[in-house]
């Protein structure tokens, strides 16, 4: 009996975690991502905690309604981790090429002068805040004091964190010593539209851009988010909220049939349930409001990349979100999908590419810049990646074959 792909629907309880997994893949690629979860706060809290647990992470919850600053809340969660002292000792042991026992022997009971000498002799270059934080941790260990949340007021004072004036550097400095996996993720609960227009949300965006791999989610009631989207002018913050939008009440929209040719293709290559669900998630976008289209474009890139990895004759050829060794504008050129050896770039165009003249012009300038570098550019619509998948794959295959033939002629 043939397996019916159209019956492979994500369960209601797994829809949001599945979308969060996609966001986490973006983060691993270095793309700043704010998961904007629209729904009831209690439901969101439970789903987020379950996702965090499944990924062996820890999290803390904060709201702009509280008197406590975001930095203070996050620091309390960090200092509550029982493994923090061990991780710091392991960091010192690695850079000194010795054991943690040797580090303890060199620190415990030593004078402040001896500790200063120890720190100055470390073979590392830290930021100014990093040096201050390193000194604070070293002194705690030397005094054999347990690291607990009780030290947060002292640490806040040392780092000069002012209540209500969070800076992204307050938290990013900890990555100089600790692996990102042990830093607490964040769930930020928004209760009214004013929060989305406050300095708090700007600080959150700064944090995400400074720590793009840190999982951060926004919990927003549907009516609050709808009011914000309809009443607020376009901005960098609004775009980031659009890109990371996960509406819990959209789960049923995934109950949709894939085109027969797409179904046949995915059956042929034994596609995973996750890849099938990616296709279904993308297929719903054309019938929805444009607010999801930047999100859909990023999903389309990931879906096409996963399909190319699934197919034997394109497996391993393309890399996702590749930064090039030359600039475009004021930053490094980035290509959605790039085949290095074949010098082929694939760009995915979303809805807004044809709605804004400046975006269209920018794409043409980008194409020219790539062509000058001898790179062939293929452009596909995000909405076609599922519905015209086989046509897109045939175009990519044809381009790869043509490029390889040309290389052979040059060699001869």
Long-range contacts (C-beta under 8 A, 24 or more apart in sequence): 2-267, 3-267, 5-258, 5-263, 5-266, 5-267, 5-271, 5-276, 6-257, 6-258, 6-263, 8-273, 8-276, 8-277, 9-254, 9-255, 9-277, 9-280, 10-251, 10-254, 10-277, 10-280, 12-251, 13-47, 15-248, 15-250, 15-251, 15-254, 16-44, 16-47, 16-51, 16-246, 16-248, 16-251, 17-47, 17-50, 17-51, 17-54, 18-274, 18-277, 19-246, 19-281, 20-48, 20-51, 20-215, 20-217, 20-246, 21-274, 22-278, 22-299, 22-302, 23-215, 23-244, 24-55, 24-215, 25-302, 26-298, 26-302, 27-212, 27-213, 27-214, 27-215, 28-213, 29-320, 29-321, 30-212, 30-213, 30-321, 31-212, 31-298, 31-321, 32-205, 32-208, 32-209, 32-212, 32-240, 33-208, 33-212, 33-216, 33-243, 33-244, 34-204, 34-205, 34-208, 34-216, 34-217, 34-218, 34-240, 34-241, 34-243, 34-244, 35-215, 35-216, 35-217, 35-218, 35-244, 35-246, 36-217, 36-218, 36-220, 36-225, 36-241, 36-242, 36-244, 36-245, 36-246, 37-217, 37-218, 37-219, 37-220, 37-246, 37-248, 38-220, 38-221, 38-222, 38-225, 38-245, 38-246, 38-247, 38-248, 38-249, 39-219, 39-221, 39-222, 39-247, 39-248, 39-249, 40-221, 40-248, 41-189, 41-219, 41-221, 43-248, 44-187, 44-217, 44-219, 44-248, 45-187, 45-189, 45-219, 47-248, 48-187, 48-217, 48-219, 52-185, 52-215, 55-215, 56-181, 57-181, 57-184, 57-185, 57-215, 58-182, 58-184, 58-185, 59-184, 59-185, 59-186, 59-187, 59-215, 60-184, 60-185, 60-186, 60-187, 61-186, 61-187, 61-188, 61-189, 62-186, 62-187, 62-188, 62-189, 63-188, 63-189, 63-190, 63-191, 64-188, 64-190, 64-195, 64-198, 64-200, 65-189, 65-191, 65-195, 68-163, 69-161, 69-163, 69-164, 69-165, 69-166, 70-166, 70-186, 70-188, 70-200, 70-203, 70-204, 70-207, 71-156, 71-161, 71-166, 71-167, 71-170, 71-171, 72-152, 72-156, 72-161, 72-163, 74-171, 74-184, 74-186, 75-149, 75-152, 75-155, 75-156, 76-149, 76-152, 77-184, 78-174, 78-183, 78-184, 79-147, 79-148, 79-149, 79-151, 79-152, 79-155, 80-148, 80-149, 81-182, 81-184, 83-182, 84-147, 84-178, 84-182, 85-141, 85-146, 85-147, 87-177, 87-178, 87-179, 87-182, 88-137, 88-141, 88-177, 88-178, 89-141, 91-177, 91-178, 92-122, 95-122, 95-123, 95-124, 96-122, 96-123, 104-141, 107-138, 107-141, 107-142, 108-141, 108-142, 108-144, 109-142, 110-142, 112-139, 115-139, 115-142, 126-176, 127-169, 127-173, 127-176, 129-159, 129-169, 129-173, 130-173, 130-176, 130-177, 132-158, 132-159, 133-158, 133-159, 133-173, 133-174, 133-176, 133-177, 134-176, 134-177, 137-177, 165-199, 166-200, 166-203, 166-207, 167-203, 167-206, 168-203, 168-206, 168-207, 168-209, 168-210, 168-211, 169-210, 171-207, 171-210, 171-211, 171-214, 172-207, 172-210, 172-211, 175-211, 180-211, 180-213, 180-214, 183-211, 183-214, 185-214, 185-215, 185-216, 185-217, 186-214, 186-215, 186-216, 186-217, 187-217, 187-219, 188-216, 188-217, 188-218, 188-219, 189-219, 190-218, 190-219, 190-220, 190-221, 190-224, 191-221, 191-224, 192-224, 193-224, 193-227, 193-228, 193-231, 196-220, 196-224, 196-225, 196-228, 196-232, 196-237, 196-241, 197-228, 197-232, 201-237, 202-237, 205-236, 205-237, 205-240, 208-240, 218-244, 222-247, 222-249, 229-291, 239-294, 242-291, 242-292, 242-293, 242-294, 242-295, 243-294, 243-295, 243-298, 244-295, 245-291, 245-292, 245-295, 250-284, 253-284, 253-288, 254-280, 254-281, 254-284, 256-280, 256-283, 256-284, 258-283, 258-386, 259-386, 259-387, 261-389, 261-390, 262-386, 262-387, 262-389, 262-390, 265-389, 265-390, 265-393, 269-310, 269-311, 271-310, 275-303, 275-306, 275-307, 275-310, 278-302, 278-303, 278-306, 279-303, 279-386, 282-382, 282-383, 282-385, 282-386, 283-386, 283-387, 285-382, 285-383, 286-383, 290-351, 290-352, 290-355, 293-350, 293-351, 293-352, 293-382, 294-350, 294-352, 296-350, 296-351, 296-382, 296-383, 297-348, 297-349, 297-350, 297-351, 297-382, 299-382, 300-348, 300-350, 300-382, 300-385, 301-336, 301-337, 301-348, 303-385, 303-386, 304-337, 304-346, 304-348, 304-380, 304-385, 304-392, 305-337, 307-389, 307-393, 308-337, 308-393, 308-396, 311-393, 313-397, 313-400, 314-393, 314-396, 314-397, 314-400, 317-341, 317-342, 317-400, 318-344, 318-346, 324-373, 326-369, 326-373, 328-365, 328-366, 328-369, 333-366, 333-369, 333-370, 335-370, 339-400, 342-400, 342-403, 342-404, 343-374, 343-375, 343-376, 343-403, 344-375, 344-376, 344-378, 344-396, 344-399, 344-400, 344-403, 345-370, 345-375, 345-376, 345-377, 345-378, 346-377, 346-378, 346-379, 346-380, 346-396, 347-377, 347-378, 347-379, 347-380, 348-379, 348-380, 348-381, 348-382, 348-385, 349-379, 349-380, 349-381, 349-382, 350-382, 351-382, 351-383, 376-403
